[in-house]
Amino acid sequence: AKLDAAQPVAAPKSNVKYYLGAAGIGAAAIATYFFFAGGDVPTNTENPITAKTTTKETTITKKDSKTESQEVNTETNSSVSNTSENNSTVSNNSVNEVESHLSTVITGDDNRGSASETSTNTGSNNEHGSTTSTSTLNQNENHETSTNNSTVVEEKKVVLPTMNDLCLNESVSIHNQNEVEIYLLDAIGNVIKTIPAKKTAIFQPEIVGNYALAFNNEGSIKSGSNFQVNRIPDADFTVDLINKFDKGLPTTHVEGISGQGTYIWKADGQVSNGVQADLHFYEKGNQTIELTVNNGQCQTTVEKSVYVENDYNLMAVNSFTPTSTQPSNTTFIPFALTQRDVKFEMTIIDGRDGGIVYKTSDASLPWDGTDIRSGRRSETPQVYVWKVVIFNPAPNEPGEYVGTITMN
């Protein structure tokens, strides 16, 4: 009904019955509290306590050789309140800690950006009648999800053999101990030989240059164990085929013609260095001369054979005449003993009875035909045996020589 402004306003209805109802409910709640709490009522009053727990969890799922990592941050608000007679929210006992975890696992592109909500309310009465409520919420609007994409490439563990530098045409065995094949690369990276797993290959380079061993790693060739193939020096020499004597020794002259590196000569137990050398052969027959040329990285050895026509006999003559008018023909001593600086002993022996006719250790005192047993010159013609013992022979030289001499 429409009231006139001049009319008095109707008196408000009484709310007493509502107050009485609320008081009754409050009294019932207090009675219930005392019933379950055993009658202990805290007297101090404090503000409600709110515990905030942050949980960080990372879940990693591998798909198609890729690893997706996600870190999900969740915040959980736990409110714990104790109700007392004075509507206070404090308990003398410690507040139970509540942890809530939310884990989101993304396993593929189709699941990215999805949100999940989890809400859990748990009520329990402890010995003081406290109630705990836990709520967990994860939404894309309120939480940032960080995803790191990475590709894991597991490199094959391959052990390449250690290689030393080689010389041209030098053979080497390469053993592959791996479970995968390896490759031999030339200077420009071309594969020139494949060595299967657990196999051995022989490599004999025919070209000078740089080489390397390599393996296949996910379609990419990775090289290592580099080595070099070096040039070999030339080795050749000439031989003076005319037998000559130098200071009483038989001498064969040799000379290298390659012109590079160092030279080492070997022949009949002798060793000599230099581009040129004089070699001494003491026996008749074929003799081998060996030359090795080294350029600091590689070496080459070459051999040649020469023929020696006569045995070396200290350049002794086979006869002499004590009464000759030629002074050089009136005495006997091997000529090499007069040219060489050696310690020796020469003995002249009578072949008829084995007696010693003459003995000397001085190259300036040759035998003149006198028999030391009688002090007289022996009858002519007569053949005698001579023997020379050298106490300091040259390398590979015999220490004793024997021959015959005819005295006319």
PyMOL commands that set and color helices and strands:
alter all, ss='L'
color gray80, all
select helices_A, chain A and resi 16-37+109-111+327-329+335-339
alter helices_A, ss='H'
color red, helices_A
select strands_A, chain A and resi 49-63+66-81+131-135+145-151+166-167+172-175+182-185+191-195+200-203+209-217+220-230+237-239+244-246+249-256+262-267+270-273+276-279+285-294+299-308+319-320+344-350+356-360+370-371+376-377+382-390+400-407
alter strands_A, ss='S'
color yellow, strands_A
deselect
rebuild
show_as cartoon
